[in-house]
Amino acid sequence: MTARAFLIRGLIAGLVAGIATFFVAYSVGEPHVETAIVLEESGTAAEEGPADASHNHGDEAAGGHNHTHSHTHGDEGEGEDTEVSRDSQRTWGLLTGSLAVGLALGGIVALVAAGTIGRMGRLQPGQSTALITLLGFVAFALVPFLKYPANPPAVGSGDTIGDRTALYFGFVIVSVLTAVAATYVALRLRNRLGTYGGVVAGAAGYLAVVVVAGQLFATVNEVGDFPADTLWFFRRASLFTLATMWGVIGVVLTGLVGRLYAAQTERAQRRALAASL
């Protein structure tokens, strides 16, 4: 079982996960994004007045929103206006982003799983792949989300986006490195404390570090008077989307790796039988 074989299957799993994630994000998340955009634009229009509004809406009776964002580039006020319609953002843009993230994530998970074969105790390749995916979801997605959950449009100041991004990725790094260390400790303690004891020790160590890190990392609260129910539904949809991405990758990749291992094991047994005759 080579890293190339794992990578190919990881890309397949990522492709399937990207498609599934798009449908979940489109059906579950986009309605709440639309609501947040309406709230954002109503606040902007109230502050700037009708003559200064920077968003363009088409005729709703003609078939929906024609939400666009204009960006001007150039010197001394001259340049090109680039408009990206909201319909393109929520369809082709969302699909492209979901596929890109799915392929990248599937490939990374597959390569990590390939590198851990034979290093996860007595786990077979399919089982270790499932475990790696679960650990990745918890350390890379779930725990950072609990500390710094996703925010819809109209939430957060543009002046602090750099600081908020640095805090989020800093916490992701801490969580992932801690998960790697905790897994190593659990494997090392398995022979001394048994599988149960090693897993409990590793999980307890991970929780202790991330809880302390969560207290030390700055808290971001820029919600303001944004409606709590809309914020809750958006964040819940974001978590569903993350779970879909990682869950589909885990299920598909585990199945493909398990079938590959079974096929190679069967071929090896046939060769051994033929050699013994």
LOZA-719356 format. One record per residue (C-alpha): residue in three letters; x, y, z. Coordinates in steps of 0.2 Angstrom, whole numbers. Layout:
N
<node miza="ALA" X="X" Y="Y" Z="Z"/>
...
//
This chain:
277
<node miza="MET" X="0" Y="0" Z="0"/>
<node miza="THR" X="9" Y="15" Z="-6"/>
<node miza="ALA" X="7" Y="34" Z="-3"/>
<node miza="ARG" X="2" Y="36" Z="-21"/>
<node miza="ALA" X="-13" Y="24" Z="-19"/>
<node miza="PHE" X="-18" Y="33" Z="-3"/>
<node miza="LEU" X="-17" Y="50" Z="-12"/>
<node miza="ILE" X="-28" Y="44" Z="-26"/>
<node miza="ARG" X="-41" Y="38" Z="-15"/>
<node miza="GLY" X="-40" Y="53" Z="-4"/>
<node miza="LEU" X="-43" Y="64" Z="-19"/>
<node miza="ILE" X="-58" Y="54" Z="-24"/>
<node miza="ALA" X="-65" Y="55" Z="-6"/>
<node miza="GLY" X="-62" Y="74" Z="-6"/>
<node miza="LEU" X="-71" Y="76" Z="-23"/>
<node miza="VAL" X="-86" Y="67" Z="-16"/>
<node miza="ALA" X="-85" Y="76" Z="0"/>
<node miza="GLY" X="-84" Y="93" Z="-9"/>
<node miza="ILE" X="-100" Y="89" Z="-19"/>
<node miza="ALA" X="-109" Y="84" Z="-3"/>
<node miza="THR" X="-103" Y="99" Z="6"/>
<node miza="PHE" X="-109" Y="110" Z="-8"/>
<node miza="PHE" X="-127" Y="103" Z="-7"/>
<node miza="VAL" X="-127" Y="105" Z="12"/>
<node miza="ALA" X="-120" Y="122" Z="12"/>
<node miza="TYR" X="-132" Y="128" Z="-2"/>
<node miza="SER" X="-147" Y="121" Z="6"/>
<node miza="VAL" X="-143" Y="123" Z="25"/>
<node miza="GLY" X="-131" Y="138" Z="26"/>
<node miza="GLU" X="-135" Y="150" Z="11"/>
<node miza="PRO" X="-153" Y="155" Z="17"/>
<node miza="HIS" X="-145" Y="161" Z="33"/>
<node miza="VAL" X="-131" Y="170" Z="23"/>
<node miza="GLU" X="-145" Y="178" Z="13"/>
<node miza="THR" X="-153" Y="184" Z="29"/>
<node miza="ALA" X="-137" Y="191" Z="36"/>
<node miza="ILE" X="-134" Y="201" Z="19"/>
<node miza="VAL" X="-151" Y="208" Z="20"/>
<node miza="LEU" X="-148" Y="214" Z="38"/>
<node miza="GLU" X="-130" Y="221" Z="33"/>
<node miza="GLU" X="-137" Y="231" Z="18"/>
<node miza="SER" X="-152" Y="238" Z="28"/>
<node miza="GLY" X="-140" Y="244" Z="41"/>
<node miza="THR" X="-128" Y="251" Z="27"/>
<node miza="ALA" X="-143" Y="260" Z="18"/>
<node miza="ALA" X="-149" Y="267" Z="35"/>
<node miza="GLU" X="-132" Y="275" Z="38"/>
<node miza="GLU" X="-127" Y="281" Z="21"/>
<node miza="GLY" X="-144" Y="285" Z="14"/>
<node miza="PRO" X="-152" Y="279" Z="-2"/>
<node miza="ALA" X="-141" Y="289" Z="-14"/>
<node miza="ASP" X="-125" Y="282" Z="-6"/>
<node miza="ALA" X="-130" Y="263" Z="-6"/>
<node miza="SER" X="-116" Y="253" Z="-15"/>
<node miza="HIS" X="-127" Y="237" Z="-18"/>
<node miza="ASN" X="-137" Y="234" Z="-33"/>
<node miza="HIS" X="-153" Y="224" Z="-33"/>
<node miza="GLY" X="-163" Y="218" Z="-48"/>
<node miza="ASP" X="-181" Y="217" Z="-50"/>
<node miza="GLU" X="-187" Y="204" Z="-37"/>
<node miza="ALA" X="-202" Y="201" Z="-47"/>
<node miza="ALA" X="-191" Y="195" Z="-61"/>
<node miza="GLY" X="-184" Y="180" Z="-52"/>
<node miza="GLY" X="-174" Y="184" Z="-36"/>
<node miza="HIS" X="-159" Y="193" Z="-30"/>
<node miza="ASN" X="-146" Y="201" Z="-41"/>
<node miza="HIS" X="-135" Y="206" Z="-27"/>
<node miza="THR" X="-118" Y="212" Z="-33"/>
<node miza="HIS" X="-102" Y="219" Z="-25"/>
<node miza="SER" X="-92" Y="232" Z="-35"/>
<node miza="HIS" X="-73" Y="234" Z="-33"/>
<node miza="THR" X="-64" Y="249" Z="-41"/>
<node miza="HIS" X="-45" Y="247" Z="-45"/>
<node miza="GLY" X="-34" Y="260" Z="-52"/>
<node miza="ASP" X="-25" Y="276" Z="-49"/>
<node miza="GLU" X="-33" Y="293" Z="-46"/>
<node miza="GLY" X="-51" Y="286" Z="-46"/>
<node miza="GLU" X="-49" Y="278" Z="-64"/>
<node miza="GLY" X="-50" Y="259" Z="-66"/>
<node miza="GLU" X="-61" Y="244" Z="-69"/>
<node miza="ASP" X="-77" Y="239" Z="-60"/>
<node miza="THR" X="-78" Y="221" Z="-56"/>
<node miza="GLU" X="-95" Y="214" Z="-51"/>
<node miza="VAL" X="-98" Y="197" Z="-44"/>
<node miza="SER" X="-116" Y="193" Z="-43"/>
<node miza="ARG" X="-123" Y="185" Z="-27"/>
<node miza="ASP" X="-131" Y="171" Z="-38"/>
<node miza="SER" X="-113" Y="167" Z="-44"/>
<node miza="GLN" X="-106" Y="167" Z="-27"/>
<node miza="ARG" X="-119" Y="155" Z="-20"/>
<node miza="THR" X="-119" Y="143" Z="-34"/>
<node miza="TRP" X="-103" Y="141" Z="-45"/>
<node miza="GLY" X="-92" Y="150" Z="-32"/>
<node miza="LEU" X="-98" Y="140" Z="-18"/>
<node miza="LEU" X="-96" Y="124" Z="-28"/>
<node miza="THR" X="-78" Y="128" Z="-34"/>
<node miza="GLY" X="-73" Y="132" Z="-16"/>
<node miza="SER" X="-81" Y="116" Z="-9"/>
<node miza="LEU" X="-72" Y="106" Z="-22"/>
<node miza="ALA" X="-55" Y="114" Z="-19"/>
<node miza="VAL" X="-56" Y="112" Z="0"/>
<node miza="GLY" X="-62" Y="94" Z="-2"/>
<node miza="LEU" X="-48" Y="89" Z="-14"/>
<node miza="ALA" X="-35" Y="97" Z="-3"/>
<node miza="LEU" X="-42" Y="90" Z="13"/>
<node miza="GLY" X="-44" Y="73" Z="6"/>
<node miza="GLY" X="-26" Y="73" Z="-1"/>
<node miza="ILE" X="-19" Y="78" Z="16"/>
<node miza="VAL" X="-29" Y="66" Z="26"/>
<node miza="ALA" X="-24" Y="52" Z="14"/>
<node miza="LEU" X="-6" Y="56" Z="15"/>
<node miza="VAL" X="-6" Y="57" Z="34"/>
<node miza="ALA" X="-16" Y="41" Z="35"/>
<node miza="ALA" X="-3" Y="33" Z="24"/>
<node miza="GLY" X="11" Y="39" Z="35"/>
<node miza="THR" X="3" Y="31" Z="51"/>
<node miza="ILE" X="1" Y="13" Z="44"/>
<node miza="GLY" X="9" Y="1" Z="56"/>
<node miza="ARG" X="11" Y="15" Z="69"/>
<node miza="MET" X="-6" Y="14" Z="77"/>
<node miza="GLY" X="-5" Y="-2" Z="87"/>
<node miza="ARG" X="-14" Y="-16" Z="79"/>
<node miza="LEU" X="-26" Y="-6" Z="69"/>
<node miza="GLN" X="-28" Y="-11" Z="51"/>
<node miza="PRO" X="-26" Y="2" Z="37"/>
<node miza="GLY" X="-44" Y="6" Z="36"/>
<node miza="GLN" X="-46" Y="7" Z="55"/>
<node miza="SER" X="-31" Y="19" Z="57"/>
<node miza="THR" X="-38" Y="30" Z="42"/>
<node miza="ALA" X="-55" Y="32" Z="51"/>
<node miza="LEU" X="-46" Y="36" Z="67"/>
<node miza="ILE" X="-34" Y="49" Z="58"/>
<node miza="THR" X="-50" Y="57" Z="50"/>
<node miza="LEU" X="-59" Y="58" Z="67"/>
<node miza="LEU" X="-44" Y="66" Z="76"/>
<node miza="GLY" X="-42" Y="78" Z="61"/>
<node miza="PHE" X="-60" Y="84" Z="63"/>
<node miza="VAL" X="-59" Y="86" Z="81"/>
<node miza="ALA" X="-42" Y="95" Z="81"/>
<node miza="PHE" X="-43" Y="105" Z="65"/>
<node miza="ALA" X="-61" Y="109" Z="64"/>
<node miza="LEU" X="-72" Y="106" Z="79"/>
<node miza="VAL" X="-61" Y="113" Z="94"/>
<node miza="PRO" X="-56" Y="128" Z="84"/>
<node miza="PHE" X="-74" Y="131" Z="79"/>
<node miza="LEU" X="-79" Y="130" Z="97"/>
<node miza="LYS" X="-67" Y="144" Z="102"/>
<node miza="TYR" X="-69" Y="155" Z="87"/>
<node miza="PRO" X="-85" Y="150" Z="78"/>
<node miza="ALA" X="-90" Y="156" Z="61"/>
<node miza="ASN" X="-98" Y="173" Z="59"/>
<node miza="PRO" X="-110" Y="178" Z="45"/>
<node miza="PRO" X="-109" Y="194" Z="35"/>
<node miza="ALA" X="-113" Y="210" Z="45"/>
<node miza="VAL" X="-104" Y="203" Z="60"/>
<node miza="GLY" X="-86" Y="208" Z="64"/>
<node miza="SER" X="-76" Y="224" Z="60"/>
<node miza="GLY" X="-65" Y="225" Z="45"/>
<node miza="ASP" X="-52" Y="234" Z="55"/>
<node miza="THR" X="-49" Y="218" Z="66"/>
<node miza="ILE" X="-50" Y="205" Z="53"/>
<node miza="GLY" X="-31" Y="202" Z="53"/>
<node miza="ASP" X="-30" Y="200" Z="71"/>
<node miza="ARG" X="-45" Y="188" Z="71"/>
<node miza="THR" X="-38" Y="178" Z="57"/>
<node miza="ALA" X="-21" Y="176" Z="67"/>
<node miza="LEU" X="-30" Y="171" Z="83"/>
<node miza="TYR" X="-40" Y="158" Z="74"/>
<node miza="PHE" X="-25" Y="150" Z="64"/>
<node miza="GLY" X="-14" Y="151" Z="80"/>
<node miza="PHE" X="-27" Y="141" Z="90"/>
<node miza="VAL" X="-28" Y="129" Z="75"/>
<node miza="ILE" X="-10" Y="126" Z="76"/>
<node miza="VAL" X="-10" Y="124" Z="95"/>
<node miza="SER" X="-24" Y="111" Z="94"/>
<node miza="VAL" X="-17" Y="101" Z="80"/>
<node miza="LEU" X="1" Y="100" Z="88"/>
<node miza="THR" X="-7" Y="95" Z="104"/>
<node miza="ALA" X="-17" Y="82" Z="96"/>
<node miza="VAL" X="-2" Y="75" Z="88"/>
<node miza="ALA" X="8" Y="75" Z="104"/>
<node miza="ALA" X="-7" Y="67" Z="114"/>
<node miza="THR" X="-9" Y="53" Z="101"/>
<node miza="TYR" X="10" Y="49" Z="102"/>
<node miza="VAL" X="8" Y="49" Z="121"/>
<node miza="ALA" X="-7" Y="37" Z="120"/>
<node miza="LEU" X="3" Y="25" Z="109"/>
<node miza="ARG" X="18" Y="26" Z="121"/>
<node miza="LEU" X="7" Y="22" Z="136"/>
<node miza="ARG" X="-3" Y="9" Z="128"/>
<node miza="ASN" X="10" Y="-5" Z="132"/>
<node miza="ARG" X="11" Y="1" Z="151"/>
<node miza="LEU" X="-7" Y="6" Z="154"/>
<node miza="GLY" X="-17" Y="-4" Z="141"/>
<node miza="THR" X="-27" Y="3" Z="126"/>
<node miza="TYR" X="-40" Y="10" Z="138"/>
<node miza="GLY" X="-28" Y="19" Z="149"/>
<node miza="GLY" X="-17" Y="26" Z="135"/>
<node miza="VAL" X="-32" Y="33" Z="126"/>
<node miza="VAL" X="-39" Y="41" Z="142"/>
<node miza="ALA" X="-22" Y="48" Z="146"/>
<node miza="GLY" X="-20" Y="55" Z="129"/>
<node miza="ALA" X="-37" Y="63" Z="128"/>
<node miza="ALA" X="-35" Y="70" Z="145"/>
<node miza="GLY" X="-19" Y="78" Z="140"/>
<node miza="TYR" X="-26" Y="86" Z="125"/>
<node miza="LEU" X="-41" Y="93" Z="134"/>
<node miza="ALA" X="-31" Y="100" Z="147"/>
<node miza="VAL" X="-19" Y="109" Z="135"/>
<node miza="VAL" X="-33" Y="116" Z="123"/>
<node miza="VAL" X="-44" Y="122" Z="138"/>
<node miza="VAL" X="-29" Y="132" Z="145"/>
<node miza="ALA" X="-25" Y="138" Z="128"/>
<node miza="GLY" X="-43" Y="143" Z="126"/>
<node miza="GLN" X="-42" Y="154" Z="141"/>
<node miza="LEU" X="-26" Y="162" Z="136"/>
<node miza="PHE" X="-31" Y="166" Z="118"/>
<node miza="ALA" X="-40" Y="182" Z="117"/>
<node miza="THR" X="-59" Y="182" Z="116"/>
<node miza="VAL" X="-67" Y="189" Z="100"/>
<node miza="ASN" X="-85" Y="197" Z="103"/>
<node miza="GLU" X="-90" Y="208" Z="89"/>
<node miza="VAL" X="-108" Y="202" Z="87"/>
<node miza="GLY" X="-116" Y="219" Z="93"/>
<node miza="ASP" X="-135" Y="219" Z="91"/>
<node miza="PHE" X="-135" Y="206" Z="77"/>
<node miza="PRO" X="-151" Y="195" Z="80"/>
<node miza="ALA" X="-146" Y="180" Z="91"/>
<node miza="ASP" X="-157" Y="167" Z="82"/>
<node miza="THR" X="-150" Y="171" Z="65"/>
<node miza="LEU" X="-132" Y="170" Z="72"/>
<node miza="TRP" X="-136" Y="153" Z="80"/>
<node miza="PHE" X="-144" Y="146" Z="64"/>
<node miza="PHE" X="-129" Y="152" Z="54"/>
<node miza="ARG" X="-116" Y="144" Z="66"/>
<node miza="ARG" X="-126" Y="128" Z="67"/>
<node miza="ALA" X="-126" Y="127" Z="48"/>
<node miza="SER" X="-108" Y="130" Z="47"/>
<node miza="LEU" X="-105" Y="116" Z="59"/>
<node miza="PHE" X="-116" Y="105" Z="49"/>
<node miza="THR" X="-105" Y="109" Z="34"/>
<node miza="LEU" X="-89" Y="105" Z="42"/>
<node miza="ALA" X="-96" Y="89" Z="49"/>
<node miza="THR" X="-101" Y="84" Z="31"/>
<node miza="MET" X="-84" Y="88" Z="23"/>
<node miza="TRP" X="-75" Y="78" Z="36"/>
<node miza="GLY" X="-88" Y="64" Z="38"/>
<node miza="VAL" X="-89" Y="60" Z="20"/>
<node miza="ILE" X="-70" Y="60" Z="18"/>
<node miza="GLY" X="-69" Y="48" Z="32"/>
<node miza="VAL" X="-82" Y="36" Z="26"/>
<node miza="VAL" X="-77" Y="36" Z="8"/>
<node miza="LEU" X="-58" Y="35" Z="11"/>
<node miza="THR" X="-60" Y="22" Z="25"/>
<node miza="GLY" X="-70" Y="11" Z="13"/>
<node miza="LEU" X="-58" Y="13" Z="-1"/>
<node miza="VAL" X="-43" Y="10" Z="9"/>
<node miza="GLY" X="-52" Y="-5" Z="17"/>
<node miza="ARG" X="-56" Y="-13" Z="0"/>
<node miza="LEU" X="-38" Y="-10" Z="-6"/>
<node miza="TYR" X="-31" Y="-18" Z="10"/>
<node miza="ALA" X="-43" Y="-33" Z="8"/>
<node miza="ALA" X="-38" Y="-35" Z="-11"/>
<node miza="GLN" X="-19" Y="-34" Z="-7"/>
<node miza="THR" X="-21" Y="-46" Z="7"/>
<node miza="GLU" X="-31" Y="-59" Z="-4"/>
<node miza="ARG" X="-18" Y="-58" Z="-17"/>
<node miza="ALA" X="-4" Y="-60" Z="-5"/>
<node miza="GLN" X="-13" Y="-76" Z="2"/>
<node miza="ARG" X="-15" Y="-83" Z="-15"/>
<node miza="ARG" X="3" Y="-81" Z="-19"/>
<node miza="ALA" X="8" Y="-89" Z="-3"/>
<node miza="LEU" X="-3" Y="-103" Z="-6"/>
<node miza="ALA" X="3" Y="-105" Z="-24"/>
<node miza="ALA" X="21" Y="-105" Z="-17"/>
<node miza="SER" X="18" Y="-118" Z="-4"/>
<node miza="LEU" X="11" Y="-131" Z="-17"/>
//
